[in-house]
Structures are given as C-alpha cells and as structure tokens.
Amino acid sequence: LMTLNVQASGSSDKFDLVGDLQQTPKLQFLTAVGKNFYEFGSLQLSMVHQDFHDRDKRTIWGLDFSTRIFGPLSISSYVSYLDSRESDLSAGVRFFMNFGDRHSASGNISNSRFGSAASARFQKGMPTESGYGYHLAAGRSDNNYVDAGFITQSQFGIYSFDARNSEAGGTAWQAGT
C-alpha cells in the first residue's frame, strides 16, 4: 500500500493563530509519500516548504521508518534536514505503547546541532460515552516543560482543564465547557 499526501496553505501578513507563538507562514506546501511493508513496518519521505512574511524561507526534508516491535509497542526512527540560513540535521527515536482500555504512553528522544531533547506522555483517552480522560507529559530541551490535563463528559456536557509550565512561557492554564 502506498500513500500520497499533498497540502497547501497560506496567510496574510496580519494573520496569527490564537495561542501560537510562532509566526504563521505566508505560504506552506507539504508533500509526503509512504509505503507500508506490513509486518516489516512502513517508510515515509516528506517535504515541507515554508515562505514567511518577514524572515527567511525554509524547507524541511524528513525520512521516517516505523514498525511494531512486539505486542502493543511501536517504534519509529527519523532523520530530518532543515534547509535554511541556519541549516540543521536531526535524528530521533519515538515510541508508542497501548495499555489496554484507552491508556497509552509515548516518548521521543532527538538530537541535532542545536541540542538534544526528550519527552514523555502518559494518557487515558476519554470514552465515547460518560467518563473521563487525562494526560501527563514532560519534556526536556531548550524549553523544559510539564503539562497535565483532565477532561470529563456526562449527559450534561464536556468539561476540561489543562495546565502547562515551561521555562520559556511560564505557567498557563485553560478551562473549557
């Protein structure tokens, strides 16, 4: 099985996404092609090109190989190249594991010339009917963070609370219903 994904998006110079600290690209083009080798895993090659209103354009090339190691444990390794004024080559390993009914854990370790990073996340997904879910996450990089959230739903509605503390952004929280 082969897959192909192509996306294009753009924005005016006054447009910003609420809550996004990075500048929205003037033009973004993404393309990815993948091949599933079934029990041997899958391979994907991707390219993202971004033009910005007031900074240098960049292109990111990526190669990703994913496979199931045993049982519910999947692992993915990747290499990416950032082609810009500050070019960079990075590599990393990600894992994902299901723990039965709606529980999962994931993690990431990566390295580039700008430094290394690691993150981990544990979560329980919210059921389709009444019940609750939560997530706990932490990461170590140039912006260390801790993140937690809780969501519940009943016959009366869905209620959520998320909090994040990071070195660069301080503490932020949001509640919703």
N, C-alpha and C positions, 0 to 999 in steps of 0.2 A: 504494500500500500504506500503510495506517495501522496504527499500533501503540498499544497502551494498556498501561501498567504500573501496578499498584496494590500497595503493600506496607504492612503494619502490623507493628510490633514493640513490645515493652515489656519493662521490667525492674523488679525490686525495688530499694529504695534501697541494699541491701548488695551488689548485683551489679556487678562490674567485669570487663572483658575483659583477659586477661593480655597485657601488653605495650602496652596502650592507655593513653596518658597523659591522654586526655580522658574526662570523665565520660560514662557511658552514659545515654542518655535514658530517662526513666520511660516515655514514650510517643513513638513516632516513626511518622509517617504520610507516605508518599511516593506521589505520583501523577505520571505523565508521559504525554503524548500526543505522537505524532510522525507525520510524513508524509514519505514517500520520493518525491522527484520524479525519481528515476532519474538520468539523466546530468546533471541540474541540481543535484543534491545532496539533502539532507534537512534538515528543520526539526523541532525538538523544544521543547516547552514543559513545564517541570517545576515541581513544588512539593514542598518537604519541610517538614513541621511537626514541631517537637520540643518536648516538655514535659520539664523536668528536675525532680529532687527538691529541689534547693536553690539554683537560680538561675533567672533569667528565661527564659520560653519564647521561641522564635524560629521564624520562618518564612522560608524561602529560596525565592525565585522565580527561575527561570532560563529563558533563551531561547538556543538553540544552533542554529547553521547549519553544516553540514558538506558538503564537496564534494571531489571529486578534481580536482586542478589539472592534472596531466599525469602519465602513466605511473603509477609507484607512489607519487607524492606526494599525500597528502590533507591538507586544511587545515580547521580548524574555528574559528569565532569565536563568542564567547559574551558575554552580559550577564547579570549576576545581581544581585538586590536582596535584602539581608538586612534583614528587618523585626524589630527587637528594640529593646532600650533603646539600644544602640549601632548604629543603622541604618547601612547601607553599600551603595553601588552599586559594582560592579566590572565590568571588562570585560577580555577577553583573547583571545589567539590561540594555538591549538595546532597542531602539525604532526605527521605520522606518515609514515614512508617505509620501505618494504621494500627490502632489498638482496639479492635472490636467496634462496638456501637458508638460511632461519631467521635471517637478520640483519635488524635493523631499528633505526631511530633515531626518537626523538620529542623534542619540546620544547614549552615553554609560556612565554608572556610575559603577565603580567597587571598590572593597575593598579587601585587603589582608594584611598579617602581614607586608609587605614591604611598605604599604601606600595605599592611595586612588587615584583614577584617574577619570576624567570626560572629555568627548569630545563631540563636536557637529559639524555637517557638513550640509551645505545647497548647493544644486547644481541644475543646469539646464543642462540636457543632450543635446548633440549635435544631431540635426536631421539627418536623413539618406541622405537628400539632402543638398543644400546650407543652411547655417545658422551658429549659434554659440552656445556654451555652456560655463558654468563656474562653479567653485566651490569655496566656502569659508569654512574654517574649523579652529577650535581652540581646544586646549586640555590643561588640567591642570593635572600634575603628577610630577614625579621627573624630567621630561624634558618638561616644558611648551613650547607650540609651537603655531604659527599662520601660516596658509597655504592658498594660493589662486592660482587659475589658470584660464586661458581663452583659449578656442580653437574655431577655426572657419574654415569652409570649403567653398570653392567656386568651380567653374568649373576649376580653375587653380591649386588647391591643398588644403592641410590641414595645418594650421599654429597654433602653440600652444606656450604658455608661462606659466610657473609655478614658484612660489617663495615660500620659506619657511624660517621662522625664528624660531630658537629654542634655548633654554638656552644651551644645550649641544653641538649643532652643528653650532651655529651662523646662518648666512644668506646664503642661497643657492638658485640658480635660474637655470632654463634651458629653452631654446627656441628651437623649432623644426619646420621643414617644410618637 
